[in-house]
Amino acid sequence: MRAIISAITALTTIITSAFVYADTTAPKELAYDLRLTDYPYPYEVKFHRFHSQEKTLEMAYMYLPPQNQNAVVTLLHGKNFNGAYWKQTAHYLHQKGYGVLIPDQIGFGKSSKPKHYQYSFSALANNTRNLMTSLGISKTIVIGHSMGGMLATRFALSYPQQTSKLLLVNPIGLENYLHYVEYKDVNFFYQNELTLNAEKIKRYQQKNYYDGKWNATYDSLTNPLVGWVQGPHWKDIAYVNALTYDMLFTQPVIEEFGDLSVPAALILGTRDRTGPGRNWMKPGVQYELGRYDQLGDRIQQRNQSIEIFELKDLGHLPQIEDFERFKAVLHKTLSSK
């Protein structure tokens, strides 16, 4: 099934953008520590303390309990983000009566960031399941964006009995990147991370996420990254970031889409061209990575039961770029069987 959702007026977009979380700290003053201690999240942050790989770790999360025995939705963040950017989606879902669980994965946001840890989607999925168990959540709708889409897919493949539905929002991992690009080791990514600054971060997101457009909301979402780069622990964070880059290339999920046994849907902003590794393609490879306007068809060839919802002229963050259009599709995916 393919659903194309029509555009709404620019006025509505401006009005609804007021609900998007924004940190108003002046960029030049930003400096955050390893755990984003001074970065405000939209809801109360709690910590799940547990033991993993001979380490005691803390997993930060926000939890809005369900109303009237309704389902719980778990929102999984992307690589360049943390749970805070889900505020508008969480607010909408909670108003509808859903419970909403928003974790920061280990290595991200306000959670622990061990430098000596086997970062894998399986490990992060297991951590998320254990967090659910600690909160008495036996089953969840899983929504993953960007890298969170790869994690959400691994969660659904590993724990189908605890997954009532899988929704992927412009996920990366819809292609097996190492089929097309050269392998790069952790040190390669570490050195790249060390070159980042506020200008590079914003220029990358403006070009790749928002089609060259920029506003105060988009700018505010870069604050955690900018604050880290300008903060006292950037080298440690940069190394952890490098470790988590490795997962994107060496732990593909696309080859297992045919094995999904839970209802699944993709919400795709078709302007998106996110293609990890496109700057180091294998010699002679002509394949174009990140054609989200074509990936829906390719996914349905792998698994025809996966619903595809396309949002034309939106990019990598449809839930931020045009929440009203995203909300309409989200409602359809949650309502479908």
Number of C-alpha atoms within 10 A of each C-alpha: 10 11 13 11 14 10 12 11 8 9 9 12 16 11 9 13 18 11 14 21 18 21 17 11 11 9 16 10 11 19 21 22 19 19 18 19 11 11 19 14 19 18 16 10 17 14 17 17 14 13 10 12 10 7 11 11 18 19 24 24 23 20 19 19 18 19 14 9 10 13 19 26 27 24 25 28 27 25 19 16 22 24 25 25 21 20 18 21 20 26 17 12 20 19 12 13 17 22 24 23 26 25 30 26 27 22 23 26 27 27 23 20 22 17 16 11 16 15 18 18 23 16 18 19 21 16 20 24 19 15 21 20 12 11 13 9 16 14 20 24 25 26 24 25 27 23 25 26 28 25 33 31 27 26 23 25 21 15 15 18 13 18 22 18 22 29 25 25 25 29 25 29 24 23 21 18 23 18 13 20 20 16 17 14 12 17 12 11 19 20 14 12 19 15 10 15 15 18 9 12 17 19 13 12 20 17 12 18 23 21 15 11 12 15 9 11 18 19 17 19 22 19 25 22 25 25 22 23 25 20 18 14 15 21 16 15 26 22 22 24 21 22 23 21 20 17 17 23 20 13 17 19 21 19 12 13 18 15 12 18 16 18 19 25 22 24 24 26 24 23 22 23 18 19 18 19 18 16 9 12 20 16 9 7 10 9 13 11 20 20 17 24 17 10 17 21 14 13 20 16 12 15 16 13 17 23 21 23 24 24 23 17 13 22 24 26 21 27 24 23 20 21 21 19 18 24 17 12 20 22 12 12 21 13 8 11 8
